């Protein structure tokens, strides 16, 4: 799918996301917020944001695959983290690294927003990730 990643002059160049993504395709895939649970609904990585990030990304990949998409087709991620503090970015980055086998993109990262929230849907849940992908 043709995708142009842009980090315009005048904006800081981020490492973990792109400022702008221009995608051309005919099918849009919207993945609902995925959570750090296994196929049976059990929480994975209690108290460990990096482990929860990895599991959540793997769940996003499973959802994308059901629609015939991969992370290479993702144009935007929405990341919600409970209890945001000064260590959050480092822990989310560690989880991204643990899931590198499925999120590798040769052209660079998609657009993304990370939002700190007071709480998420269930006790012990530290992260939720939604995705938008565009297919040819």
N, C-alpha and C positions, 0 to 999 in steps of 0.2 A: 504494500500500500504506500503510495507516495505521501511522505511526511517531511515537512520542513521544520527544523528546530531552530529557534531564533533567540539569541541573547543580545538584545539591542544595546548599542552604545548609550551611555547615560544611566543604565541600570547595572547593579552589581551582577557579576557572572557567578551564578551558584554552581555548586558541585553536584548536588543531589537531585536537581530538577532543572528544567528549561523554563525560561520566562514566558515563551510563546511557542505554541505548536500550531502549524497550519497543516491540516490533514485533508486529503482528497479521497473519497470513497463513496460507496453507495449504501453501506449497511453500518448502522451504529449499534454497538453492544454496550448496554448499561449494566454493570454488575453492582448489585446492592451491597451495602456495607457488610464485609466479611469479618468474622470474629475468630479469636484464637482457640477454636475447639477442634477436636478430632471428628471423624465421621459419625461417632456415637453421641456427639454433643458434649463430651467431657472437656473441661478447660485444660489447655496445654500451657505449661510454663507459669504456674501460679507464682506471682510476685516477681517474675523475670520478664521485663519489657522486651529485651532482645529475643528471647525464645518465643514470646507471644507475637512479635513482629514477624519472625520467620514463619510460624504456623499460619498466621493470617495471610501472608503473601502466597503461601502454598495453596490456601483455600481460594484466594483470588485466581490463581492459575488454573485451579480445577474448574471454577465457574467460567473462566474465559474459554477453556478447552471445550466445554459443553456447547459453546456457541461457535466453535471453529476458530477461535482466536488464541493468541499468545501475548506475552508481555511486549513483543515487538509491535503489536497493533495498538497498544495503549497510548492514548494521547493525554490523559489526565488521571491523576490519583488524588483522592481526598483522604487524608489521614487524620484521625481523631485520637488523641491521647489523653487518658485520665491522669490527673495529678502531675501535670506538666511542671518540670523544674529544670535546673541548669544541666542535669545529666540526660535529659530526654533525647536530644539530638544524637548524642553519642550512642545511647542504647538502641535507638531506632536504626542508626547507621550500622551497628553491629548485627542487628537482625537482617538488614538488607544484605550485608556481606554473607551471612549464613545461607541466604536464599539466592546467592549469585548464580547458581546453576540454572535457575528458571527465569531470572529477571534481566539477564545480560542483554543489552541492546547495543549493537555496533554503532548506531548513530547518536547515542546519548540518551539521557533520561527524559521522560515525559514532563509535561507541566504538572505541578503538584502543589497542594496546600496542606500544611500541617497546622492543626488547631488543637490547643489545649482545652480540655473540658473538665467540669467538676466530676462527672461520673458518666459511665456508659451503661449499657442495658442490663448487665448482670454482675453480681458480686465477683470481684477478682479480675474482671476484664479490664485490661489496661489500654487496649488499642482496637480500633476498627478502621478498615480500609475499604473504600469504594473505588471503582474504576470505570472509565469510559474508554472504549476502543472503537476504531473505525476500520472496517474491512472493505476491500475492493468491491 
